[in-house]
Amino acid sequence: MASIKTLGDAKTAPTYYCNSLGSPVWSGRHELEFNENMLNELRSFIVYEAKRQGHNDSLYGRIDINNQFFHTDFLQGWPQNLWTDYYQIGVSEQQKPVKLELEDFWPMMPI
């Protein structure tokens, strides 16, 4: 998934575009333009994308290269705080993968 992003500022969301999702409705918007729907979409985006980027950065040995996505003052800082939390979850999950056993997918059948 290719993406293009630019950091926003204390009052404006970053601009973001990816070839599979396009541009989110909140991309490049001033914080005064945000409504409930945009805030929910922003939260969902952060949970998915920060975790994905943390995982990939860990996998490719470039941890923290994508840890900063939002200005720390944008929307009183909660988007960057949430981003940091989910980025770290992605890093941790990649470094300590859960070992799945065959029985997790294919239960033992009685003979």
N, C-alpha and C positions, 0 to 999 in steps of 0.2 A: 504494500500500500504506500504510494508516494504521497507526500504531503508538503504543503508550503505554509509557513507560519512566520509572523512577525510579532514581536513583543509589543503589547499595548503600554499604556501609561497608567497613572493613578486613577484616571477617570474613564479610560477607554479599554474595552476588551481587546485582546490580541486579535489579529486577523488570522484566519485558519481556513485552509482548503485541502481536501484530499480527494484523490481520484475515485474512491469508492463511496464517500459520503457527501461530497460537495462541500459547500460552506454552511456551517450551522447558522441559525437565525440570529444568534448573538454575536457573531464574528464582526469585530471592528466597531461595535456599538458603544455609545456613551452609556455610563452606568445609570443615568436618569431615564434612559429609554427602556430599561429592563422591566418586564412584568413577570407575574408568577410563572407563566409558561416558559419564558426565556430562562428564568432562574432554574426551573426543573430540568430543562434541556442542558443547561450548563453543568448542573450537578451530574447528570447521567453521562455526559461527555467526559467529565473529569474522572469519574469512577472507571470508565472503560479505557480511555486513552492513556491516562497516567500509569495505570497498571500495565498496560501493553508496552508503553515506552520504557518503563522500569525493567520489565522482563527482558526486552530486546537489548537495552543498554547493558544489562548484566551479562547476557549471553555473549555479546560481542566485546566485552571488556572495556566498556566506556561509561561506567557508572557515574552519575551526576551530570552528564553532558546535557540531558534534557530535564533536569530536576527543576529548573525555573521556567515556568510557562506564563505566569501572570505577574503583573507588578504587585509588590507586597501590600500596597495601599488600595488596590482596586477592590471595590465592594467590601471595604473594611477588612480586607485580607483573607476572608474565608476561602475564596477560590484557590489561592496559592497554598494555603494550609492544607486544604483537602487534596490538592494535586500532590504535594509533598508526601502526605500519608499514603496515598494510593501508589505513587511511584515507588516508595519504599516497600510496599506490599509486593509489587511486581518483582522488584529486585530479590526480595527474600524468597518468594515462591520459586524463582528460577534457580537460586542457589541451593535451596533445600527442597527439591521436588518430592512430592508424595509418591512413595513406591506403591504401585497398584499390583495386586495379585490377580492371577487368572480368575479366581473365584469371585472377584469383584465384578467381573463382566460375564462370566460363564459359570453359573452355579453347578456344583457337583450334582450329577444325576444318579439316582439309585440304579443299580444294575438289575 
